Amino acid sequence: MHLYEINSSGDHLVHVVAHSPQEAVDLFVTWSAANDRVHSSFTVDDLPIDTLRPEQHEQVRRAFSAGLVGIAHFDEEIGWTFSPPIWQPLGDEEMPHLSSRGGAV
């Protein structure tokens, strides 16, 4: 897991917790579209968590451990909050079993 910083021209920085830069881009684009924002260009940078303040560092490490992905926001009063992705791919264990007639069992 990584913390990424996405900078779109003219907007504020957005932080994304993701497994890879591509996943961070996908999450950011989906989140932006859901919020009626379209970005013609943006940059994605890996943000080392050791550059965060100690209390921020610990919260992000716990998110990594929990496997959280999504848009991350920091608030001085409550710390980091995460907006999970609007879509979440199903893992193999979550796929419905299909009967011979094609319906879920």
N, C-alpha and C positions, 0 to 999 in steps of 0.2 A: 504494500500500500504506500501511496505517496500523497503529499499535499502539493497541489499545483496552484499557481497563481495565473489567472487569465486576465489580460489587459486588452480591452477593446478600445479602439480609438475614441477618445472623447468621453468615455465612461469611467466609472470607478473600478477598482480591482475586484475580481471575483475569485474566491478560493474554492477549489474542488478537491475532494478526497476520492481517489480512484486508483485502480491497479496499474494503469498505464497512461501515457499522454493521450493516446487515441480514445480511451474510455473517458478521460477528462474532457476532451473535445466533444464527444458524443453527449455527455451529461450536460455540458454548458450549452450546446446548441439546442437540445431538447428543452432545458430550463428556460432559455431565452425565448424560444418560440412560444412556450406556454405563458410567458409574461409579455407577449406581443412585442418582442424586441428582435430585430434582425441586425446582425453585425456583418458588415462587408469584409472586415478583417479583424484579426486579433492575434495576440501572441500567447503562448503557453510556456510557462517556466516551472521547473521543479523547484519547490520551495523547501529547503532543508528545515526540518522541524527544530533542529538545534539552534536556529536563529530566532525562534520564538521565545517569549518570556517563559520562565519555568512553569507557571500555572497553565499557560496555553500549551506548552510542550506536552505536559502530562495528559491533558484532555485529548489532544490529537492522537497521542500514542494509544490511549484507551479506545478511541474510535477505530484505529487501525486494528487493534486486537479483536474488537467486536466485529470486524469485517464491514463496517459502515462505508457506504459510498454515497456521494451526493454533493450538493452545493453546501459549503460551510460558511457560516457567518459568525463573526466575533462581536460580542457585545460586552462592554466593560462590566456591566452589572451581573450578567448571567453566564458569561463565558461563551464557548462555542456551541452553536446549534447546527443541526444538519437537516437540509431539505433533501429527502430521499428522491431517487429518480421517479419520474412519473410512470415509467414502465420498468419492469424488472423481469429479465429473462428467467424462465423456469429452469431449475436444475433437473437432472435426470430423475431424482427421487420425487419431484413434484409434478412430473408429467402424468396426465390421466392415462389409465389403462383402457385400451379400446377393446370392445367385444368384437366378435366376428361381423356384427351388423354395423360397426362404425361408431357406435355411441359410447359415451363414457360409462365405465362400470363403477 
